Amino acid sequence: MKSEDKENLLSLYKSRYDEIGHGVRTLGWHGQEDQWLRFRILCDMADMSGASICDVGCGYGDLATYLASCGKDFSYTGVDINPAFIEQARVLHPEHEFYCVDIIEEDFDLRADYFLLSGAMNFRVDDNIKLTTGMMRKMFQLANKGVGINFLSTYVNYQKPHNFHHSPEEMFAFARTLTQWTSLRHDYPLWEFTQYLYKEPQAGLTSEIRGMSNDEPASANDHASS
């Protein structure tokens, strides 16, 4: 992210905080219900029980609150480029680790089972696609098991000038350059979609299919029921 884009983003959050104070609206969400729906969809990618999670663009660490409310036993680390958010997150969640860092531009080699990102790619910058693909590549490199990330969708009735809407088709195509095991959800009542990227194939495959080579796709006739 260019320094000018970063300064504009930090200025936007500061003005919101000065006007609203601590809350989900400062982060750009309409309310906790929408925010927690996004968290639920992200966490649906896998059983997070016992997992280590890195929350990129963590804000106040609200994802940790959501996970705890689900009764999950998890290890959580939050990262954000906004020092004010990180300072507040450390006060709210002293049991977790938080870092003020740009994981693309700065040295960052933390490993975690899952890297999750909610909403941090929604603001328009000089080159959104470069930022998004760089972020997805970095997160997938550091993840032990997978990445979950959401975006505003291009399938909307209007777009605000300061927001950037990603094409589901383009994001799916890019995810496939990182892994063959990816899926996309565009089935929940928000103007957005969520992409999952995995290091390994997920449950539901037969042992026969699991044993096939990557370059030997199964045909419909091979596995049709009699």
N, C-alpha and C positions, 0 to 999 in steps of 0.2 A: 504494500500500500504506500502510495506517495505521501510525503510528509504533509502536503497541503490537504489531502483527503483525510489523513489522520487528525489533523488539527480541526478540520470542519466537523468531523464526527464527535470528537471530544467536546467541542463547543456546543454542539446540539444537545448532548447529554447534560452538560452543565446547565444550560438554559432550562431544560426540563426539570432538573433537580431543584434549581432555584425557584421554579414556579410551582412544582408539585410536591417536592420532597421525596422521601424514600417510598417506593411503591412500584408496582408492575407497569403503570403508565409512564413512568420515567424511562423504562426500558423499551417503550414503544408498543406494549401490549394493551388491549382494551380492558382486560381484566384477568383475574386469576383463572377463571374457568377456561378461557381460550389458551392461556399459557400452559395450564396443566394438561389440556387435551394434546397440545404439541408434545409435551414431555411423555405422555402415555404412548403416543404413536412412535416416538423415537425409541422408547424402551421396549416396545413390542418386538423389536428386531431380535431379541434373545432373552433368555432368562438371566436377569442381572444379579440374581442372588449369588453372593460370594465373589462378584466380579470387581475388578479395578476399573474405574471410570475416570476419564479426563474430559471435563466440560469446557469446550472452547468457546470463548465469548460468554463467560459464566455470569456476568453481571453480579448480582448479590449472592449467588450460590443457591438460587431458588430450586434448581434441579435436585440438589442434595436434600432439601426439605421435602420435595415430592417423593423421592426414593425412600426416605425415612418413613413417610406416611403410608407407604405400601408395605412396610414391615420388612424391607430388604436388608440383608447383611452385605454391605458393600464398602469398598475403599474409594474415596472420592478426592479428586484434585481439580481445582478450578483455575483457569487462566483467562486473562482479559487484558486488553491494551489500555484500559481506563484505570488509572491509579486510585481514583475516588471510589470506584466500584470494589476494587480489591481491598481497600482499607475497610470499607463497610462490611464486606463479606467475611473478613477475618474476625470482626467483632460479632457478627451474627452466628458464625460457624467456627468457633475456635478449635473444634475437634478435627477439622479438615485443613488441607494445605491449599494455599492460593498463591499464584504468581502473576505479577504484572509483566507480561511479555508478549511480543509479537512472534508467534512460533515459526513464522516463515522467514522473517528478516533477522531474527536473533537466534543465538545458540539455544537449542531446546531439544533434549534427547530423552525426555521422560517416556517410559513405556507404560502402556495400560492395555487392559483387555479390549476396552471399547472407547473410542473417541466419539463424542457426541457434540453436535453444534446446532443450536436453535436460534434462528433469526439474525445471526451475525453477518450474513451475506446479503441482507435485504436493502442496504443503503447504496445509492448510486455513487460510484467513484469513477476515476479516469478510465480504468479498464477492469470492469467487473469480471469478465470471463477469465482474464489472467489471474486475478485475485482468487476466484473460486477454484479454478483448476489447480492452482498452486497450493491452496489450503487443503483440498481433497487429497492431493498427492502426498502432502506432508503428514496429514492425519493417518492415511492408510499405511504409510511407511512406519509410523510409530505404534500402530495398533497391533496387538497380539491376535485379536479375533475379528474385529470389524469396526466399521464406521457408520454412524447414522447422522444425517444432515438434512435440514429442511430449507425450502426456498419458497418465495412468492412465485406463483405460477403465471405463465403468459395467458392461460385460459381464464381471463377475467373480463369484466365489462369496462373497466377503466383502470388507469395506473396513475398514481401520484408522481409528480416530477422528481421528487427526491428519492423515490424507491426504484429498485431494479428487480424486474421479474425475469426469472430464468425459464428457459424452454425445457419442459420435461424430456422431450426427445433428445435434445443436445446433452443434457446432464446424464441421461441413461447411456448414451453413446460414449461419453467420456469415461463414465464409471467402468464400462466394458474394456477400456484400454488399461485399466488398473487391475481388474479381476474379472473372471468369467462368472463369478457368483455374486450377482447383484439383483436387487428388486426395487420397484418404485411403487409408492402408495399415493394415490390421488383420490381417495375414497372417503375422506372425512370432511365435515362441514366448515372448512376454512378455504380461503382463496390461495391455496398453496399445495405443495407436495413434499414427500419425504423419500429420500434415497437411502437404501441400505447397501453397504459393500462388505463382503465377507472374505475372510482368508481361506475358508473351507466350505464345501457344499453343506447345505443345511438338512435337517431331518426330513424324512419322507421319501428318500431315495431307496430303491431296493438294492440289495447286495449285488445283484447282477449289474445294475447300472453303475454302482460305485466302482466296480471292478473294471469298467471299460476305460479305454484310453481317452484322453481329452480330445483327440482328433477323430474319434469314432462315434459320431452321434447316433442315438437310438432312433429308429423309425417308428412310426405309429403302429405298423404291423407287427414289429418285434415284440411289443408289449400289450397287444390288444387282448382283451379277455375273450374267452371262448363262449 
